[in-house]
């Protein structure tokens, strides 16, 4: 075995936040199509200790609507 470190290509640049977001969306869409499911959020009211309510989002997984 060689004690020399592996060389990394110097022209590889890290992805920007925008590029990471686009890649995430693309991968998420592929995953949704593969499993026919998606992440769904629904608003709900949550009682607070001062007698008022807050709106919260409940996150769940739901099936994609059937396409005709």
PyMOL commands that set and color helices and strands:
alter all, ss='L'
color gray80, all
select helices_A, chain A and resi 17-35
alter helices_A, ss='H'
color red, helices_A
select strands_A, chain A and resi 37-47+53-63
alter strands_A, ss='S'
color yellow, strands_A
deselect
rebuild
show_as cartoon
